[in-house]
Amino acid sequence: MYPARLALTDKAIIALRFAPAGQQIIRDTELPCFFVMIGKRTKTFMAQGDLRANGKRQSIRIKIGEAGEIKTREARARAKELLGSIAKGVDPRPKAQSLSDAQENGFNPTGANGPTLRAAWARYRDSHLKRKGRSEGTIENFRDHVERLMADWLDQPLSVLGSNPSVVAARHEKITAENGPYIANGCMRSLRAIYNHARKTARSLPAENPVIAVDWNSEKRRNTGLSLSELAPWVEELRALENPIRREFHLLLLLSGSRPDALKHARVKDVDFRSRILHIPKPKGGEVKAFDIPLSRAMIRCIVRIMRIGQVLYPSQAREWLFPADSDSGHLVEHKEDRATLSKWGNDLRQTYRTVAQTTGIADLDIHLLMNHTVPGVNAGYINRSKLLSDHLRQQQEMISGKIVEALRRRSNENRGERATWPFAPARAVLVDVLREAEAAVDVRSQTTEALAA
């Protein structure tokens, strides 16, 4: 624990540990408006006072210097000078240009005023995100935040934002009102990360990240998973989807608990029927998070159907992609459905998988491993996941799939002794149904064309 107040001396500051996360403020007992801000790698002397001008009061913070570069006694003396100026109504901070002035003058991205947001974003993307193997989805989220929600700031020096945190707070409020609280928070997290990364090489930037001025919106985890009793009505909705590839995609998503993007980018070569695994080479978190999904019998039947249907509907794309489609990339790109047609999809099914796994009585650690979550605790580092795949984890996967299949069968014609329907029918029977549907669609289109011509 850090003390709220401390008689700041060189010796006392050296004894203070760096903060494990965030920033900690310790105020001087002699001069409360003088304090040291402790981060993960720095200890910074700061002064804070209330500036009164034109009938308004504004609280301002000023960086004095880094501990180790300046003595505590010198920093305290400088703080007294700054606070004296503030008390007289004089702002001692260097005059920062407004956003409009910065735009008119066209600062050099690497000039004395520091990098522009555009330059800082490009460097963060290439030197950090891509180098660390972050997924395309992660990079795209950053790009959307910067190039859409902060597009008018792209050519502004970051120093302008650093000296005007109120502008950042106002943008957060604006995005909250126009786009929603979650995306507003996400946008500010992106800006915070880019600013921190830029300051590693541009030390002239204000030390305090301007995002500190943001009052964060509260966020709650969305609980949208299905219970076992709700799975049977859901599979009836799924059966009604016209595209068989999309039907199988949603079903495999439910059976595997995978993230949608991971399955959409799955390739045929990633499926190993001999070892009964589906390799995910670049999941969320990048290549360092690559893992194998153990396949249950229900999942294997699903993949076999996908491959056979894909070879018929999209023969060229199906040579490479597990979920082929007539798209520029050759694979399924958009997995979202109309909620009126299919009530649950995407991460709703991932939550459902997690819920079903809990009802099955599977240990939390096994669920973490199956869903490729980070395993908490020091002892987890000794667990070799690959050694658990072939027997233990596959048995757990089989139990989860069994629960799901049992729930899906409740409204199946198979229970009444009639012809088995998807997803319980053999792959060959399902393929026959797909071909019939395709032929019927062609007949309808030809009849429509003839009717219009007549």
Order of alpha helices (4+ residues) and beta strands (2+ residues): beta-alpha-beta-beta-beta-beta-alpha-alpha-alpha-alpha-alpha-alpha-alpha-alpha-alpha-alpha-beta-beta-beta-alpha-alpha-alpha-alpha-alpha-alpha
